[in-house]
């Protein structure tokens, strides 16, 4: 029997880097992991609708926690004269106290802009969820999303799958729309994958998005150093 493997974890260390970058020193691995998972879930819920592509965590010596938020709408998160980012930092500190973990001496929030949102699966998934929550026909929403993604030069293939009570039907079903290539087993293929949910009165609709952005021949560690091919 075949097994479905997450396209991100499948490529870790080959063309992908970890979303949490730190070392579990002094037996704090469990605490750091718990903190990262809960803070990421908290931010994804709080920043829903701001088109957040990803949230990454970095720690240096356990004293400084750096949170990198990648979004296509940085102005909405930063706010006027940085008020939004300050409020977000305060909310994170409250959450850290609530989950009863050791609070780092300093929490830094970096907000990075995503240049082409249509080529990032998490943002496309949120766009589809918005359309479904506005009660638009699900087939039209899927096809429009696929057309928008394929209009981007960087994208070579896309697949969108919806599952649940589509159109308010009594029986749930699965519908997919695909365009272009999607080589899921090729490790150097840059496949961006995301899951999203559309919250509707008759239940949630699950959304899955795969986007193929061509092949990558440089390892993630080499990208930061500025060179190095994958052999």
C-alpha positions, 0 to 999 in steps of 0.5 A, spaced: 500 500 500 502 507 498 503 512 503 501 519 502 507 523 505 507 531 506 511 534 501 514 539 506 517 534 510 519 529 504 524 534 502 527 537 509 534 537 508 534 537 500 530 543 498 527 545 505 529 548 511 526 547 518 521 552 520 523 552 527 531 553 528 534 552 535 538 547 539 534 543 545 540 545 550 539 544 558 534 539 557 529 544 554 527 540 548 520 539 550 519 546 552 521 549 546 517 544 542 511 545 546 512 553 545 513 553 538 507 549 536 502 553 541 505 560 539 504 558 531 497 555 532 495 562 536 498 566 531 495 562 525 488 563 529 489 570 531 492 573 524 487 569 520 485 573 514 491 577 513 494 572 508 500 569 512 504 564 508 508 561 514 511 562 521 518 561 523 521 560 529 529 562 531 532 561 538 539 564 540 542 561 547 534 560 549 534 567 551 532 570 545 526 568 541 525 571 534 518 570 530 518 571 523 511 572 520 511 571 512 505 575 509 503 578 503 499 584 507 505 586 512 502 593 513 495 590 516 500 586 521 505 592 522 499 597 523 500 605 523 507 606 526 508 599 528 502 599 533 500 592 530 506 589 531 507 591 539 500 589 540 502 582 537 508 582 541 504 583 548 499 578 546 505 573 545 507 574 552 500 573 555 500 567 551 507 565 554 505 566 561 498 562 560 502 556 557 507 556 563 513 556 560 520 559 561 519 566 558 525 568 554 529 575 555 527 578 549 522 576 543 523 579 536 517 579 531 520 580 524 514 581 518 517 579 511 513 581 505 511 575 500 512 578 493 507 573 489 502 571 493 499 567 488 505 562 488 504 560 495 499 555 497 497 557 504 495 564 501 491 561 495 488 556 501 486 562 505 483 566 498 479 559 497 476 559 504 474 566 504 470 565 497 467 559 500 465 563 506 462 568 502 457 562 499 460 563 492 459 556 488 465 552 490 466 550 483 467 557 480 472 558 486 476 552 485 477 554 477 478 561 479 483 560 484 487 555 479 487 560 473 490 565 478 495 561 480 497 558 473 497 566 471 504 566 475 510 565 471 513 561 476 508 556 477 508 550 473 502 546 476 497 546 481 492 542 484 486 544 489 482 539 492 475 540 496 472 535 501 466 536 505 459 538 504 460 541 498 454 546 496 451 544 502 449 537 500 447 532 505 453 527 503 460 529 503 464 528 497 471 530 494 472 534 488 479 536 485 481 541 479 488 540 477 492 544 471 500 543 469 505 538 472 505 536 479 511 531 480 510 529 488 516 524 488 521 528 485 525 530 491 528 537 487 521 539 485 519 545 489 512 543 491 508 548 496 503 544 500 498 547 505 491 545 508 486 550 510 478 550 513 472 554 510 468 554 516 460 554 514 454 553 518 453 546 516 460 544 517 467 545 515 470 544 508 477 542 508 481 545 502 488 542 500 493 546 495 499 543 491 503 548 487 509 546 483 514 552 482 519 548 478 526 544 480 531 547 485 538 545 485 541 548 491 540 545 498 537 550 503 543 551 507 547 553 501 542 558 499 543 562 506 551 561 504 550 563 497 552 557 493 552 549 493 549 545 488 545 538 490 549 532 488 
